[in-house]
C-alpha cells in the first residue's frame, strides 16, 4: 500500500513541480525541500493533494519534515493516517 501512495504522490510531484521531467530521478528518501523540488508554497499544494486524494486531514502540528519531506516519509505518513482513521470506524 505504501508503494501505491508513493507512486501517486510521485506522479503528482512530477506533473505539478517538475512538469513531467526528471521523475525517475527522485529517490524515495530524497528531501523535497533540500533538493529544490518543492518550496514552502509547493508543500501546501502537496498537502492539499494528499488530503483530497486520501480523504485525510493533516493538522498544523503534522506539517513537519519527518512526515512530508520525501516520498518515503509522506507515503508512510499517509498509511499511518489511514490506519488511524480505519481503526476509529
N, CA, C and O atoms as a CHARMM CRD file, in Angstrom:
* protein
*
  356
    1    1 UNK  N      0.81800  -1.18500   0.00000 PROA 1      0.00000
    2    1 UNK  CA     0.00000   0.00000   0.00000 PROA 1      0.00000
    3    1 UNK  C      0.87100   1.26100   0.00000 PROA 1      0.00000
    4    1 UNK  O      0.57700   2.22000  -0.71400 PROA 1      0.00000
    5    2 UNK  N      1.92200   1.25900   0.78700 PROA 2      0.00000
    6    2 UNK  CA     2.82000   2.41800   0.84300 PROA 2      0.00000
    7    2 UNK  C      3.41000   2.70100  -0.53700 PROA 2      0.00000
    8    2 UNK  O      3.58500   3.86000  -0.91300 PROA 2      0.00000
    9    3 UNK  N      3.71500   1.64600  -1.29100 PROA 3      0.00000
   10    3 UNK  CA     4.25900   1.83800  -2.64200 PROA 3      0.00000
   11    3 UNK  C      3.25300   2.51900  -3.56200 PROA 3      0.00000
   12    3 UNK  O      3.63200   3.32800  -4.40900 PROA 3      0.00000
   13    4 UNK  N      1.97300   2.19500  -3.39800 PROA 4      0.00000
   14    4 UNK  CA     0.93100   2.83600  -4.19200 PROA 4      0.00000
   15    4 UNK  C      0.84300   4.31800  -3.86300 PROA 4      0.00000
   16    4 UNK  O      0.72200   5.15200  -4.76100 PROA 4      0.00000
   17    5 UNK  N      0.90300   4.64900  -2.56900 PROA 5      0.00000
   18    5 UNK  CA     0.88700   6.05500  -2.15900 PROA 5      0.00000
   19    5 UNK  C      2.07900   6.79100  -2.77400 PROA 5      0.00000
   20    5 UNK  O      1.93100   7.89200  -3.30500 PROA 5      0.00000
   21    6 UNK  N      3.25000   6.17700  -2.69900 PROA 6      0.00000
   22    6 UNK  CA     4.46500   6.79900  -3.22800 PROA 6      0.00000
   23    6 UNK  C      4.33600   7.04500  -4.72600 PROA 6      0.00000
   24    6 UNK  O      4.74500   8.09700  -5.21700 PROA 6      0.00000
   25    7 UNK  N      3.77400   6.08900  -5.45300 PROA 7      0.00000
   26    7 UNK  CA     3.61400   6.24300  -6.90900 PROA 7      0.00000
   27    7 UNK  C      2.64200   7.37600  -7.23000 PROA 7      0.00000
   28    7 UNK  O      2.89800   8.17200  -8.13300 PROA 7      0.00000
   29    8 UNK  N      1.53300   7.45500  -6.50100 PROA 8      0.00000
   30    8 UNK  CA     0.54800   8.51800  -6.72100 PROA 8      0.00000
   31    8 UNK  C      1.14900   9.88800  -6.41200 PROA 8      0.00000
   32    8 UNK  O      0.98300  10.83500  -7.18000 PROA 8      0.00000
   33    9 UNK  N      1.83200   9.98100  -5.30400 PROA 9      0.00000
   34    9 UNK  CA     2.42900  11.24900  -4.87800 PROA 9      0.00000
   35    9 UNK  C      3.55000  11.66300  -5.82600 PROA 9      0.00000
   36    9 UNK  O      3.68300  12.83900  -6.16300 PROA 9      0.00000
   37   10 UNK  N      4.34100  10.70800  -6.24600 PROA 10     0.00000
   38   10 UNK  CA     5.41700  10.99600  -7.19700 PROA 10     0.00000
   39   10 UNK  C      4.83600  11.51800  -8.51500 PROA 10     0.00000
   40   10 UNK  O      5.35600  12.47600  -9.08800 PROA 10     0.00000
   41   11 UNK  N      3.77200  10.89400  -8.98700 PROA 11     0.00000
   42   11 UNK  CA     3.13800  11.34900 -10.22900 PROA 11     0.00000
   43   11 UNK  C      2.64100  12.78600 -10.08600 PROA 11     0.00000
   44   11 UNK  O      2.77700  13.58200 -11.01500 PROA 11     0.00000
   45   12 UNK  N      2.06900  13.12200  -8.93600 PROA 12     0.00000
   46   12 UNK  CA     1.62000  14.48700  -8.68500 PROA 12     0.00000
   47   12 UNK  C      2.79700  15.45800  -8.71200 PROA 12     0.00000
   48   12 UNK  O      2.71900  16.52000  -9.33000 PROA 12     0.00000
   49   13 UNK  N      3.87600  15.09400  -8.04500 PROA 13     0.00000
   50   13 UNK  CA     5.06100  15.96500  -7.98500 PROA 13     0.00000
   51   13 UNK  C      5.65900  16.16300  -9.37000 PROA 13     0.00000
   52   13 UNK  O      5.99000  17.28700  -9.74700 PROA 13     0.00000
   53   14 UNK  N      5.79800  15.09700 -10.12200 PROA 14     0.00000
   54   14 UNK  CA     6.38000  15.19400 -11.46800 PROA 14     0.00000
   55   14 UNK  C      5.50500  16.07700 -12.35000 PROA 14     0.00000
   56   14 UNK  O      6.01200  16.91200 -13.09900 PROA 14     0.00000
   57   15 UNK  N      4.20500  15.89100 -12.26000 PROA 15     0.00000
   58   15 UNK  CA     3.28200  16.65400 -13.09300 PROA 15     0.00000
   59   15 UNK  C      3.21600  18.12900 -12.71100 PROA 15     0.00000
   60   15 UNK  O      3.15500  18.99600 -13.58200 PROA 15     0.00000
   61   16 UNK  N      3.22800  18.41200 -11.41800 PROA 16     0.00000
   62   16 UNK  CA     2.98900  19.77500 -10.95300 PROA 16     0.00000
   63   16 UNK  C      4.23700  20.59600 -10.64200 PROA 16     0.00000
   64   16 UNK  O      4.19600  21.82500 -10.68200 PROA 16     0.00000
   65   17 UNK  N      5.33200  19.93000 -10.33500 PROA 17     0.00000
   66   17 UNK  CA     6.53800  20.66600  -9.93700 PROA 17     0.00000
   67   17 UNK  C      7.71700  20.43900 -10.88300 PROA 17     0.00000
   68   17 UNK  O      8.57300  21.31000 -11.03300 PROA 17     0.00000
   69   18 UNK  N      7.75800  19.29200 -11.50600 PROA 18     0.00000
   70   18 UNK  CA     8.85300  19.00600 -12.43400 PROA 18     0.00000
   71   18 UNK  C      8.38300  19.05900 -13.88000 PROA 18     0.00000
   72   18 UNK  O      9.17100  18.86300 -14.80500 PROA 18     0.00000
   73   19 UNK  N      7.09800  19.32500 -14.06900 PROA 19     0.00000
   74   19 UNK  CA     6.49600  19.47900 -15.38500 PROA 19     0.00000
   75   19 UNK  C      6.80000  18.30000 -16.30000 PROA 19     0.00000
   76   19 UNK  O      7.11700  18.47000 -17.47700 PROA 19     0.00000
   77   20 UNK  N      6.69500  17.09600 -15.72800 PROA 20     0.00000
   78   20 UNK  CA     6.85100  15.87400 -16.49300 PROA 20     0.00000
   79   20 UNK  C      8.27900  15.41900 -16.71400 PROA 20     0.00000
   80   20 UNK  O      8.50500  14.39800 -17.36300 PROA 20     0.00000
   81   21 UNK  N      9.24000  16.14800 -16.19200 PROA 21     0.00000
   82   21 UNK  CA    10.64100  15.79600 -16.41400 PROA 21     0.00000
   83   21 UNK  C     11.28400  15.29000 -15.12700 PROA 21     0.00000
   84   21 UNK  O     10.85800  15.64800 -14.02900 PROA 21     0.00000
   85   22 UNK  N     12.28500  14.47600 -15.26600 PROA 22     0.00000
   86   22 UNK  CA    13.15800  14.05100 -14.16600 PROA 22     0.00000
   87   22 UNK  C     12.46600  13.24000 -13.06700 PROA 22     0.00000
   88   22 UNK  O     13.01300  13.11500 -11.97100 PROA 22     0.00000
   89   23 UNK  N     11.30400  12.70000 -13.32700 PROA 23     0.00000
   90   23 UNK  CA    10.59000  11.94800 -12.30700 PROA 23     0.00000
   91   23 UNK  C     11.31900  10.70800 -11.83900 PROA 23     0.00000
   92   23 UNK  O     11.21300  10.32900 -10.67200 PROA 23     0.00000
   93   24 UNK  N     12.05300  10.07500 -12.72600 PROA 24     0.00000
   94   24 UNK  CA    12.77800   8.85800 -12.35500 PROA 24     0.00000
   95   24 UNK  C     13.92300   9.16000 -11.40300 PROA 24     0.00000
   96   24 UNK  O     14.41000   8.26800 -10.70800 PROA 24     0.00000
   97   25 UNK  N     14.35400  10.41400 -11.37000 PROA 25     0.00000
   98   25 UNK  CA    15.49000  10.76800 -10.54000 PROA 25     0.00000
   99   25 UNK  C     15.16100  11.07400  -9.09300 PROA 25     0.00000
  100   25 UNK  O     16.05300  11.43200  -8.32300 PROA 25     0.00000
  101   26 UNK  N     13.89800  10.94300  -8.70300 PROA 26     0.00000
  102   26 UNK  CA    13.53200  11.22000  -7.31600 PROA 26     0.00000
  103   26 UNK  C     13.71900   9.95400  -6.49500 PROA 26     0.00000
  104   26 UNK  O     13.00800   8.96600  -6.68000 PROA 26     0.00000
  105   27 UNK  N     14.68500   9.99700  -5.58700 PROA 27     0.00000
  106   27 UNK  CA    14.92400   8.84400  -4.70200 PROA 27     0.00000
  107   27 UNK  C     13.87300   8.83900  -3.59500 PROA 27     0.00000
  108   27 UNK  O     13.39800   9.90300  -3.19700 PROA 27     0.00000
  109   28 UNK  N     13.50300   7.67100  -3.09400 PROA 28     0.00000
  110   28 UNK  CA    12.47500   7.58800  -2.05100 PROA 28     0.00000
  111   28 UNK  C     12.77700   8.43000  -0.81200 PROA 28     0.00000
  112   28 UNK  O     11.85800   8.95200  -0.18200 PROA 28     0.00000
  113   29 UNK  N     14.04400   8.56500  -0.46300 PROA 29     0.00000
  114   29 UNK  CA    14.39700   9.30300   0.74800 PROA 29     0.00000
  115   29 UNK  C     14.94200  10.70600   0.47000 PROA 29     0.00000
  116   29 UNK  O     15.46300  11.35700   1.37500 PROA 29     0.00000
  117   30 UNK  N     14.82500  11.17100  -0.76800 PROA 30     0.00000
  118   30 UNK  CA    15.33500  12.48500  -1.16300 PROA 30     0.00000
  119   30 UNK  C     14.44100  13.59400  -0.59900 PROA 30     0.00000
  120   30 UNK  O     13.22300  13.56400  -0.77100 PROA 30     0.00000
  121   31 UNK  N     15.04700  14.55900   0.06600 PROA 31     0.00000
  122   31 UNK  CA    14.32000  15.69300   0.63000 PROA 31     0.00000
  123   31 UNK  C     13.79200  16.58700  -0.48500 PROA 31     0.00000
  124   31 UNK  O     14.55000  17.05000  -1.33700 PROA 31     0.00000
  125   32 UNK  N     12.47800  16.82200  -0.46800 PROA 32     0.00000
  126   32 UNK  CA    11.87800  17.71200  -1.45800 PROA 32     0.00000
  127   32 UNK  C     12.40500  19.13700  -1.30800 PROA 32     0.00000
  128   32 UNK  O     12.72100  19.79600  -2.29900 PROA 32     0.00000
  129   33 UNK  N     12.49600  19.60400  -0.07700 PROA 33     0.00000
  130   33 UNK  CA    12.90200  20.98100   0.17300 PROA 33     0.00000
  131   33 UNK  C     14.39200  21.19800  -0.08200 PROA 33     0.00000
  132   33 UNK  O     14.77300  22.15800  -0.75100 PROA 33     0.00000
  133   34 UNK  N     15.23200  20.31500   0.44500 PROA 34     0.00000
  134   34 UNK  CA    16.68100  20.47300   0.28000 PROA 34     0.00000
  135   34 UNK  C     17.11800  20.35200  -1.17100 PROA 34     0.00000
  136   34 UNK  O     18.07000  21.01100  -1.58900 PROA 34     0.00000
  137   35 UNK  N     16.43400  19.52000  -1.93800 PROA 35     0.00000
  138   35 UNK  CA    16.82300  19.34100  -3.33900 PROA 35     0.00000
  139   35 UNK  C     16.14900  20.35100  -4.26600 PROA 35     0.00000
  140   35 UNK  O     16.41600  20.37000  -5.46700 PROA 35     0.00000
  141   36 UNK  N     15.27900  21.18600  -3.71000 PROA 36     0.00000
  142   36 UNK  CA    14.63500  22.21900  -4.50500 PROA 36     0.00000
  143   36 UNK  C     13.47500  21.74700  -5.35900 PROA 36     0.00000
  144   36 UNK  O     13.00800  22.48300  -6.22800 PROA 36     0.00000
  145   37 UNK  N     13.00600  20.54000  -5.12800 PROA 37     0.00000
  146   37 UNK  CA    11.87100  20.02200  -5.89500 PROA 37     0.00000
  147   37 UNK  C     10.60400  20.78900  -5.53800 PROA 37     0.00000
  148   37 UNK  O      9.80800  21.13100  -6.41300 PROA 37     0.00000
  149   38 UNK  N     10.42400  21.05600  -4.24500 PROA 38     0.00000
  150   38 UNK  CA     9.23700  21.74000  -3.74400 PROA 38     0.00000
  151   38 UNK  C      9.68800  22.83700  -2.77900 PROA 38     0.00000
  152   38 UNK  O     10.59900  22.63900  -1.97500 PROA 38     0.00000
  153   39 UNK  N      9.03300  23.99800  -2.87500 PROA 39     0.00000
  154   39 UNK  CA     9.27800  25.05500  -1.89700 PROA 39     0.00000
  155   39 UNK  C      8.13400  25.04400  -0.87800 PROA 39     0.00000
  156   39 UNK  O      7.28000  24.15900  -0.91100 PROA 39     0.00000
  157   40 UNK  N      8.11900  26.01500   0.01500 PROA 40     0.00000
  158   40 UNK  CA     7.11600  26.00900   1.07800 PROA 40     0.00000
  159   40 UNK  C      5.69100  26.13400   0.53000 PROA 40     0.00000
  160   40 UNK  O      4.77000  25.52100   1.07100 PROA 40     0.00000
  161   41 UNK  N      5.50000  26.91000  -0.52100 PROA 41     0.00000
  162   41 UNK  CA     4.18500  27.02000  -1.14000 PROA 41     0.00000
  163   41 UNK  C      3.79900  25.70500  -1.80100 PROA 41     0.00000
  164   41 UNK  O      2.64900  25.27300  -1.71600 PROA 41     0.00000
  165   42 UNK  N      4.74400  25.08400  -2.44500 PROA 42     0.00000
  166   42 UNK  CA     4.50200  23.78900  -3.07000 PROA 42     0.00000
  167   42 UNK  C      4.13900  22.72900  -2.05700 PROA 42     0.00000
  168   42 UNK  O      3.34000  21.83600  -2.34000 PROA 42     0.00000
  169   43 UNK  N      4.72000  22.82600  -0.88300 PROA 43     0.00000
  170   43 UNK  CA     4.40000  21.87200   0.17700 PROA 43     0.00000
  171   43 UNK  C      2.92500  21.97500   0.55000 PROA 43     0.00000
  172   43 UNK  O      2.27500  20.96200   0.80800 PROA 43     0.00000
  173   44 UNK  N      2.40400  23.18500   0.57800 PROA 44     0.00000
  174   44 UNK  CA     0.97600  23.35900   0.86800 PROA 44     0.00000
  175   44 UNK  C      0.11200  22.75200  -0.23600 PROA 44     0.00000
  176   44 UNK  O     -0.94100  22.18000   0.04600 PROA 44     0.00000
  177   45 UNK  N      0.54600  22.87100  -1.47900 PROA 45     0.00000
  178   45 UNK  CA    -0.16200  22.23500  -2.59500 PROA 45     0.00000
  179   45 UNK  C     -0.13700  20.71400  -2.44500 PROA 45     0.00000
  180   45 UNK  O     -1.14100  20.04200  -2.68100 PROA 45     0.00000
  181   46 UNK  N      1.00900  20.18800  -2.05500 PROA 46     0.00000
  182   46 UNK  CA     1.14400  18.74700  -1.84200 PROA 46     0.00000
  183   46 UNK  C      0.22800  18.28100  -0.71900 PROA 46     0.00000
  184   46 UNK  O     -0.42100  17.24200  -0.84200 PROA 46     0.00000
  185   47 UNK  N      0.16800  19.02900   0.36300 PROA 47     0.00000
  186   47 UNK  CA    -0.71000  18.68800   1.48300 PROA 47     0.00000
  187   47 UNK  C     -2.16800  18.67300   1.01800 PROA 47     0.00000
  188   47 UNK  O     -2.91500  17.75600   1.35700 PROA 47     0.00000
  189   48 UNK  N     -2.57300  19.67700   0.24900 PROA 48     0.00000
  190   48 UNK  CA    -3.94100  19.73100  -0.26600 PROA 48     0.00000
  191   48 UNK  C     -4.24100  18.52100  -1.14800 PROA 48     0.00000
  192   48 UNK  O     -5.32200  17.93800  -1.06000 PROA 48     0.00000
  193   49 UNK  N     -3.29000  18.14700  -1.99200 PROA 49     0.00000
  194   49 UNK  CA    -3.45800  16.96800  -2.84500 PROA 49     0.00000
  195   49 UNK  C     -3.63900  15.71000  -2.00600 PROA 49     0.00000
  196   49 UNK  O     -4.54300  14.91500  -2.26300 PROA 49     0.00000
  197   50 UNK  N     -2.79400  15.53000  -1.01800 PROA 50     0.00000
  198   50 UNK  CA    -2.85700  14.33000  -0.17400 PROA 50     0.00000
  199   50 UNK  C     -4.17800  14.29100   0.59600 PROA 50     0.00000
  200   50 UNK  O     -4.81500  13.24100   0.68300 PROA 50     0.00000
  201   51 UNK  N     -4.58500  15.41700   1.14700 PROA 51     0.00000
  202   51 UNK  CA    -5.84800  15.45400   1.89700 PROA 51     0.00000
  203   51 UNK  C     -7.02800  15.10200   0.99600 PROA 51     0.00000
  204   51 UNK  O     -7.89800  14.32100   1.38000 PROA 51     0.00000
  205   52 UNK  N     -7.05200  15.67400  -0.18500 PROA 52     0.00000
  206   52 UNK  CA    -8.15600  15.42500  -1.11100 PROA 52     0.00000
  207   52 UNK  C     -8.12500  13.99200  -1.64900 PROA 52     0.00000
  208   52 UNK  O     -9.16000  13.32900  -1.71000 PROA 52     0.00000
  209   53 UNK  N     -6.96900  13.52700  -2.02700 PROA 53     0.00000
  210   53 UNK  CA    -6.84300  12.20300  -2.63100 PROA 53     0.00000
  211   53 UNK  C     -7.16900  11.08000  -1.65800 PROA 53     0.00000
  212   53 UNK  O     -7.83500  10.11200  -2.02500 PROA 53     0.00000
  213   54 UNK  N     -6.70300  11.20500  -0.42400 PROA 54     0.00000
  214   54 UNK  CA    -6.85300  10.10800   0.53700 PROA 54     0.00000
  215   54 UNK  C     -7.90900  10.36200   1.60100 PROA 54     0.00000
  216   54 UNK  O     -8.12900   9.52100   2.47200 PROA 54     0.00000
  217   55 UNK  N     -8.56400  11.51700   1.53600 PROA 55     0.00000
  218   55 UNK  CA    -9.63900  11.80200   2.47400 PROA 55     0.00000
  219   55 UNK  C     -9.18500  11.91200   3.91800 PROA 55     0.00000
  220   55 UNK  O     -9.89200  11.50400   4.84000 PROA 55     0.00000
  221   56 UNK  N     -7.99900  12.46800   4.10100 PROA 56     0.00000
  222   56 UNK  CA    -7.46800  12.64600   5.44800 PROA 56     0.00000
  223   56 UNK  C     -7.27600  14.13400   5.71400 PROA 56     0.00000
  224   56 UNK  O     -7.26700  14.94900   4.79200 PROA 56     0.00000
  225   57 UNK  N     -7.12600  14.46400   6.96800 PROA 57     0.00000
  226   57 UNK  CA    -6.85000  15.83500   7.36300 PROA 57     0.00000
  227   57 UNK  C     -5.46500  15.87500   8.00300 PROA 57     0.00000
  228   57 UNK  O     -5.14300  15.05500   8.86300 PROA 57     0.00000
  229   58 UNK  N     -4.66300  16.82300   7.57900 PROA 58     0.00000
  230   58 UNK  CA    -3.31300  16.97200   8.11300 PROA 58     0.00000
  231   58 UNK  C     -3.28700  18.21800   8.97900 PROA 58     0.00000
  232   58 UNK  O     -3.48200  19.33100   8.49000 PROA 58     0.00000
  233   59 UNK  N     -3.04800  18.02700  10.26200 PROA 59     0.00000
  234   59 UNK  CA    -3.03000  19.13300  11.20400 PROA 59     0.00000
  235   59 UNK  C     -1.74500  19.93100  11.13300 PROA 59     0.00000
  236   59 UNK  O     -0.73000  19.47200  10.61000 PROA 59     0.00000
  237   60 UNK  N     -1.81500  21.13600  11.67200 PROA 60     0.00000
  238   60 UNK  CA    -0.64200  22.02100  11.66300 PROA 60     0.00000
  239   60 UNK  C      0.57000  21.37300  12.32000 PROA 60     0.00000
  240   60 UNK  O      1.69400  21.53200  11.84400 PROA 60     0.00000
  241   61 UNK  N      0.35100  20.65000  13.40100 PROA 61     0.00000
  242   61 UNK  CA     1.46500  20.00800  14.11600 PROA 61     0.00000
  243   61 UNK  C      2.08300  18.85700  13.32700 PROA 61     0.00000
  244   61 UNK  O      3.18600  18.40700  13.63800 PROA 61     0.00000
  245   62 UNK  N      1.37100  18.38500  12.30900 PROA 62     0.00000
  246   62 UNK  CA     1.87500  17.28700  11.48500 PROA 62     0.00000
  247   62 UNK  C      2.67100  17.78200  10.27700 PROA 62     0.00000
  248   62 UNK  O      3.23900  16.97700   9.53900 PROA 62     0.00000
  249   63 UNK  N      2.71600  19.08100  10.07400 PROA 63     0.00000
  250   63 UNK  CA     3.43700  19.67000   8.94600 PROA 63     0.00000
  251   63 UNK  C      4.92600  19.78100   9.27100 PROA 63     0.00000
  252   63 UNK  O      5.47100  20.87700   9.39700 PROA 63     0.00000
  253   64 UNK  N      5.55900  18.63700   9.40000 PROA 64     0.00000
  254   64 UNK  CA     6.98000  18.56600   9.73600 PROA 64     0.00000
  255   64 UNK  C      7.69700  17.69600   8.70600 PROA 64     0.00000
  256   64 UNK  O      7.08000  16.82100   8.09800 PROA 64     0.00000
  257   65 UNK  N      8.98800  17.92900   8.50900 PROA 65     0.00000
  258   65 UNK  CA     9.73700  17.14500   7.52400 PROA 65     0.00000
  259   65 UNK  C      9.65200  15.63200   7.74000 PROA 65     0.00000
  260   65 UNK  O      9.64200  14.86400   6.77700 PROA 65     0.00000
  261   66 UNK  N      9.59100  15.21200   8.98800 PROA 66     0.00000
  262   66 UNK  CA     9.53000  13.77700   9.27500 PROA 66     0.00000
  263   66 UNK  C      8.29800  13.13800   8.65300 PROA 66     0.00000
  264   66 UNK  O      8.28200  11.93000   8.41300 PROA 66     0.00000
  265   67 UNK  N      7.27100  13.92800   8.39000 PROA 67     0.00000
  266   67 UNK  CA     6.04200  13.40100   7.78700 PROA 67     0.00000
  267   67 UNK  C      5.92800  13.67800   6.29300 PROA 67     0.00000
  268   67 UNK  O      5.27900  12.91400   5.57800 PROA 67     0.00000
  269   68 UNK  N      6.54300  14.75000   5.80600 PROA 68     0.00000
  270   68 UNK  CA     6.19700  15.23200   4.47100 PROA 68     0.00000
  271   68 UNK  C      7.35000  15.50500   3.51600 PROA 68     0.00000
  272   68 UNK  O      7.09500  15.84100   2.35900 PROA 68     0.00000
  273   69 UNK  N      8.59500  15.37900   3.93500 PROA 69     0.00000
  274   69 UNK  CA     9.69700  15.87900   3.11100 PROA 69     0.00000
  275   69 UNK  C     10.40000  14.84900   2.23700 PROA 69     0.00000
  276   69 UNK  O     11.54400  15.06400   1.83800 PROA 69     0.00000
  277   70 UNK  N      9.75000  13.75000   1.93700 PROA 70     0.00000
  278   70 UNK  CA    10.27900  12.79500   0.96400 PROA 70     0.00000
  279   70 UNK  C      9.15300  11.84600   0.57800 PROA 70     0.00000
  280   70 UNK  O      8.14400  11.75900   1.27800 PROA 70     0.00000
  281   71 UNK  N      9.32000  11.14300  -0.52400 PROA 71     0.00000
  282   71 UNK  CA     8.31200  10.15000  -0.91700 PROA 71     0.00000
  283   71 UNK  C      8.12600   9.10300   0.17800 PROA 71     0.00000
  284   71 UNK  O      7.00500   8.70700   0.49800 PROA 71     0.00000
  285   72 UNK  N      9.23600   8.66900   0.73800 PROA 72     0.00000
  286   72 UNK  CA     9.20600   7.65600   1.78800 PROA 72     0.00000
  287   72 UNK  C      8.44900   8.17000   3.01200 PROA 72     0.00000
  288   72 UNK  O      7.58100   7.47500   3.54100 PROA 72     0.00000
  289   73 UNK  N      8.76800   9.36400   3.45600 PROA 73     0.00000
  290   73 UNK  CA     8.13500   9.91500   4.65500 PROA 73     0.00000
  291   73 UNK  C      6.64400  10.14300   4.45400 PROA 73     0.00000
  292   73 UNK  O      5.83500   9.75800   5.29800 PROA 73     0.00000
  293   74 UNK  N      6.28100  10.76200   3.34700 PROA 74     0.00000
  294   74 UNK  CA     4.87500  11.08700   3.14600 PROA 74     0.00000
  295   74 UNK  C      4.03200   9.83800   2.90200 PROA 74     0.00000
  296   74 UNK  O      2.87800   9.78300   3.32800 PROA 74     0.00000
  297   75 UNK  N      4.58200   8.84800   2.23200 PROA 75     0.00000
  298   75 UNK  CA     3.85200   7.60200   1.99300 PROA 75     0.00000
  299   75 UNK  C      3.58200   6.86500   3.30200 PROA 75     0.00000
  300   75 UNK  O      2.47800   6.36800   3.52500 PROA 75     0.00000
  301   76 UNK  N      4.57700   6.79900   4.14900 PROA 76     0.00000
  302   76 UNK  CA     4.39900   6.16600   5.45500 PROA 76     0.00000
  303   76 UNK  C      3.41900   6.96200   6.31800 PROA 76     0.00000
  304   76 UNK  O      2.60800   6.38200   7.04000 PROA 76     0.00000
  305   77 UNK  N      3.49800   8.28300   6.24200 PROA 77     0.00000
  306   77 UNK  CA     2.60000   9.14600   6.99800 PROA 77     0.00000
  307   77 UNK  C      1.15200   8.91000   6.56800 PROA 77     0.00000
  308   77 UNK  O      0.27100   8.76100   7.41500 PROA 77     0.00000
  309   78 UNK  N      0.90300   8.87500   5.26600 PROA 78     0.00000
  310   78 UNK  CA    -0.44900   8.63500   4.75900 PROA 78     0.00000
  311   78 UNK  C     -0.95200   7.26900   5.23800 PROA 78     0.00000
  312   78 UNK  O     -2.10100   7.14600   5.66100 PROA 78     0.00000
  313   79 UNK  N     -0.10900   6.26100   5.17400 PROA 79     0.00000
  314   79 UNK  CA    -0.51400   4.92300   5.63000 PROA 79     0.00000
  315   79 UNK  C     -0.89700   4.95000   7.10700 PROA 79     0.00000
  316   79 UNK  O     -1.90300   4.35500   7.49500 PROA 79     0.00000
  317   80 UNK  N     -0.10600   5.63300   7.93300 PROA 80     0.00000
  318   80 UNK  CA    -0.42900   5.73600   9.37100 PROA 80     0.00000
  319   80 UNK  C     -1.74300   6.47200   9.58900 PROA 80     0.00000
  320   80 UNK  O     -2.56500   6.06200  10.40900 PROA 80     0.00000
  321   81 UNK  N     -1.93700   7.56600   8.84600 PROA 81     0.00000
  322   81 UNK  CA    -3.17500   8.34200   8.98900 PROA 81     0.00000
  323   81 UNK  C     -4.38600   7.48800   8.59700 PROA 81     0.00000
  324   81 UNK  O     -5.40900   7.51100   9.28100 PROA 81     0.00000
  325   82 UNK  N     -4.27200   6.75100   7.51800 PROA 82     0.00000
  326   82 UNK  CA    -5.39000   5.91300   7.07800 PROA 82     0.00000
  327   82 UNK  C     -5.64700   4.77400   8.06000 PROA 82     0.00000
  328   82 UNK  O     -6.79900   4.39900   8.28000 PROA 82     0.00000
  329   83 UNK  N     -4.59300   4.22300   8.65200 PROA 83     0.00000
  330   83 UNK  CA    -4.75900   3.18800   9.66900 PROA 83     0.00000
  331   83 UNK  C     -5.49900   3.75700  10.88500 PROA 83     0.00000
  332   83 UNK  O     -6.36700   3.09800  11.45800 PROA 83     0.00000
  333   84 UNK  N     -5.14800   4.98100  11.26700 PROA 84     0.00000
  334   84 UNK  CA    -5.80300   5.62500  12.40800 PROA 84     0.00000
  335   84 UNK  C     -7.27700   5.87400  12.10900 PROA 84     0.00000
  336   84 UNK  O     -8.13700   5.62500  12.95400 PROA 84     0.00000
  337   85 UNK  N     -7.56600   6.36400  10.91000 PROA 85     0.00000
  338   85 UNK  CA    -8.95500   6.62800  10.51500 PROA 85     0.00000
  339   85 UNK  C     -9.72300   5.31000  10.46800 PROA 85     0.00000
  340   85 UNK  O    -10.85900   5.23700  10.93600 PROA 85     0.00000
  341   86 UNK  N     -9.11400   4.28000   9.91200 PROA 86     0.00000
  342   86 UNK  CA    -9.76200   2.97600   9.81200 PROA 86     0.00000
  343   86 UNK  C    -10.04100   2.33800  11.15100 PROA 86     0.00000
  344   86 UNK  O    -11.04500   1.64400  11.31500 PROA 86     0.00000
  345   87 UNK  N     -9.15300   2.56700  12.12200 PROA 87     0.00000
  346   87 UNK  CA    -9.32600   1.95300  13.43200 PROA 87     0.00000
  347   87 UNK  C    -10.43000   2.64100  14.23000 PROA 87     0.00000
  348   87 UNK  O    -10.94700   2.06900  15.19000 PROA 87     0.00000
  349   88 UNK  N    -10.79600   3.86500  13.84200 PROA 88     0.00000
  350   88 UNK  CA   -11.87400   4.59100  14.52700 PROA 88     0.00000
  351   88 UNK  C    -13.25200   4.16200  14.02900 PROA 88     0.00000
  352   88 UNK  O    -14.25400   4.36300  14.71600 PROA 88     0.00000
  353   89 UNK  N    -13.30000   3.57400  12.84000 PROA 89     0.00000
  354   89 UNK  CA   -14.58400   3.20500  12.24400 PROA 89     0.00000
  355   89 UNK  C    -15.19900   1.99000  12.90500 PROA 89     0.00000
  356   89 UNK  O    -16.28200   1.55600  12.51400 PROA 89     0.00000
